[in-house]
Amino acid sequence: MDSPVEVYLETNITDSGLMFGNSVWRQAGIHSSNFGKLADYLHTISEEVRLIWFTPLSSAKVMFLVARYCVLIHIGFSGMYHFRSGLSSEECTRSFIQVFISSSLIVLSAEAILYIRIHAFSGMNRKLMVYLVIQYIIFHAFALAYGVKVLVSVKFRPASMPNSPCIPMAVDQSSLGIAYGFSLASIVAIMSIMVYVAHQKYRNLKSSLFLLFYREGVLYFLCLSALACSNIIATYLAPLSYKFIMLEPQVLVHSLLSTRMLLHLRGWAERDLTAEMMQPSFCAIELLAIVSRS
């Protein structure tokens, strides 16, 4: 009996014309995502220099720089994978591995910023820190394990035309869906923790910084949850050439939102410090101090 991957290969290999047409839409989406991220980088570079570069070294700063600058490397790898044509199946596989590695580094560092942010939000609670570390390792270890299974299962057909791009002809869709599922579970879990901490620690606090912290956390949750759900749906329902169509936006939005949130928090804390000190509130001052160290 043929394996699921082998069946996939047989049922999709004959429709290369349709797949080539689909790749045009995929490439348009990649261009839009890349230009959006580059525009964001140019728009925020002055804030980054002022708020990040000359601050003391911290875990948040390291993760910020990884999430921020791995994207530039990833865009290069992504361009070589999506826009080069006439490659052999081995060359396509090698390029796909490069994209997988850079995507994983971006997502891991971007989500680490979110976990560090929640730890700061809790008032640097040590018990919560231990739990967050364990949760981060478990969710992302499983996501990476299933991601590697996807990587091993992906097969490419040698280019049938000189201008044919790399299009996967087989993939383990069950492992792909499970990997996206762990990504979604991590986002839902961290959002739930943020809501709990906000209710327990800051429910009586009237602070613009707290409102920004909470509002941007909700925005992050909604955007990343929507993208993760889109990827899960595409995994099981979309044609093979569309199964990775939302992966690039999810990776780049991860980086964009996590780095933007850190810049917004530090910038707002800088502006909000004087106002909060004029009307002292222990929780407000504590929150400002935590953000300035994160």
Buried (B, 14 or more C-beta within 10 A) or exposed (E): EEEEBEEBBEEBBEBBEEBBEBBEEBBEBBBEBBEBBBEBBEEBEEBBEBBBEEBEEEEBBBBBBBBBBBBEBBBEBBBBBBEEEBBEBEBBBEBBBBBBBBBBBBBBBBBBBBBBBBBBBBBBBEEBBEEBEEBBEEBBEBBBEBBBBBBEBBBBBEBEEEEBBBBBBBBBBBBBBBBBBBBBBBBBBBBEBBEEBBEEBBEEBEBEBBEBBBEBBEEBBEBBBBBBBBBBEBBEEBEBBBBBBBBBBBBBBBBBBBBBBBBBBBBBBBEBBEEBEEEEBEBBBBBBBBBBEB
